[in-house]
Amino acid sequence: MTGLSGNETTWRQIRNILAFFAIVLFLALMKLMASIIIPFVIAIFVFLIVNPVLLRLDKLKVPKIISMLLTMLLVGCVLVGLVYIFFVIVDMLVQPDGLPAYVARVQALDRSLSEMIAPYIDEDPMTFSILSWLNVDWYSIAMASLTSISGKFISIMSDVLLVLLYLLFMIMERQTILPKLMAALPRGKVQRMTQLLSRMNRQISRYLMIKIIISVITGICFYLISVMTGLDFPLIWGVLAVVLNFIPTIGSIICTGGAILMGTIQFAPDWSRIVLIAVLFIGTETVLGNIIDPRMQGVQLNISPLLILASLALWGYIWGAAGMFLSVPLTSIVQIVCANIPSLRPVAIILSEGRYYKRNQDRKHRGEDTGDDADNFEMPDNPSGIIHVDADDEGE
C-alpha cells in the first residue's frame, strides 16, 4: 500500500507540473494570437449581454430573423457610436483649443509649484523646474499618441466589423450549440456541462449588465460635475468614466486623478474650485464604485479583490487594455470551471472572496458546530452561487 501511495503521489506531482507548463503555453499562445482571439472573446461577451434580450424576444414569439436583425442593428449602432465618440474626443484634443492651449497653463503651474518646492530641496527657485527635473516632455508624448490613434481608424473599424461578424454567427447558431455539446459529450457529463454553461451565462451576463449600468451612471455624474464646476472637456470625463470603470480600481484612479489634475491646471491658484472638483469626483467614485457597485456585484460574483488585481495585471500583460477590461469576467469563468472539476475545486476556493470560510472559522473558535463541508463550494450564503459538484461525480 505504501508503494501504491508513493506512485500516486509521484503521478500527482508529474500531473501538476504538466498542468503548469500547459497553462504557461496556453497563456503564451493567447498573447501571440491576441489580434485574432481578442475580437472573438469580445464577441462572446457581447453575446452574453444580448442573449437575455434574444430569449425574451423568443418568448414573445418574435420571428428569429427579425430578432437577429434588431439585435445586430442595436449592437452595430452602439459599437459604431462608441468609435465615433472616441475619434471626436481625439480630434477635440488635437485642436488648437485642446491640449495646445494648455501648454502655457502647465508652464505657469510648473513655475508656481517649483517656487514652492525649491527651498525644501536646496534648489534655486529662479531656475528650478519640476518638469525639467522629471525630464518628461508631456506635450510631445500626448500629441504623438493622439496622432497615432487618429491614424488607426481603419484598423479599429475592421476590428469592430470582425466582432459584429463573430456575433452574427453566434446568434445564428445559439440554438444549436447546446444540442451539439450534449450529443458530443459522454452521457454522464451532459447534465454537469449544461449546468456549467447555464451558470456561466447567467453570472457573466448579470455582471456585465450591472457593470454597464454603474458605468453609465458614473459617466453621467462625471459629465454633470464637469459642467457644473466649469471643468474643460466634460464629454471626455464622462466617456472616460464609462470606459475606465470596467478596469477594476486602476481605471477609477486614472479617471478621477486625471480630472483633478486637469482642474488643478485649469483653475490654479483658485484652490477652492480645485478642492470642490476633487471632493465631488472622489465622492461620486466612492459612492458608486466602492459602495454601490461592490454590493450589487457581490450578489453575482465571489472573487477575491486581491486576485482581481492580480488577474488585471496578468490579462493586461497578455492582451493590453482589452485584457484589463475583460479580466474580471475571465477570472469569474475560471472560477466557475474550477468549481465544477473536483481536482481543481481548491483553486475556486482560493479565488473566492472567503467571507464564508472566515465566518466558519470564527464559529469553530467559539466551539459552534459548523459541519464538515469544507469540500462543498456551494454554501447557503455563498454570494456567487457557484455550482456544487457532488463527491459521487468524481468517479465519473
C-alpha angles and dihedrals in degrees: 000000000000092000091049091050090050091051091050091050092049092048091048091052091049090048091051092049091049090048091052093052090045090055092048091049091047093052091046090054090047090055093044093050096038095125090058101036101043096066089047093050091047089051089053092054092045087052090052089054096049097037094085088053090051091049091051091050089050090054089051088055093242110165111260095235091054094047090048093050093046092049094047091047091051094047092044092052092048094049095044090046091053091050090048092050090047093056092042088058092048091050090047091055097048094050118103091255091051125066094338089063090057096059093087092044092052091048091050092049090047090052092050096046093043091056090051096048101038097079091055094055098040096252131138107260090211095058106024117105126180093209092050090046091051090045092217121143095201096174096054091046093049095046092046090051094048092047092051090050091052089057093055097068095113092046093050093047091050089054090050091051090048090053090050091049092052090046092051093056092044090054091047092052100035094107095048101045096077096046090050091052091048091052093046098048126077113265094251093053099051097086093046093049091047091052091046094052092043093051093044092049094047097043098045093042091054092046092052094045093049091045092051092050093048092045094051092048090049091049092051091049092049091049093050092046090051092050093045095050095039094244112165121249099021091172090058093053092047093050093043090052091053095046101039093046087077090064105078116241097330094064093054092047092051094048096043094042091048092052092049091047091050090049090051092051093045101044107026125159088028092089095171090064091046092050090049091052091048093049094048096046095043092044093051092047091046094052098041101030103034103029114022099032097049091046092051094042092044088071090056106030132043105190128138112252089222092055090046088061090046091051089047090057093043098049091039089057092047101042105011117219092351090057091053091054092048098040098099097046091046092050090049090053090051089051093050093049093047091049089059097049109073095211091051097043092103088061090055090050091050090050091052124096090248100218092129093051091049091053090045090053091049090052091052090052088053090051095247121149108252100165125240099272101131090127092053110092096184106077125178090247098034103136095209098049091219113190115265118225115204119232089241089067093064092080095055 
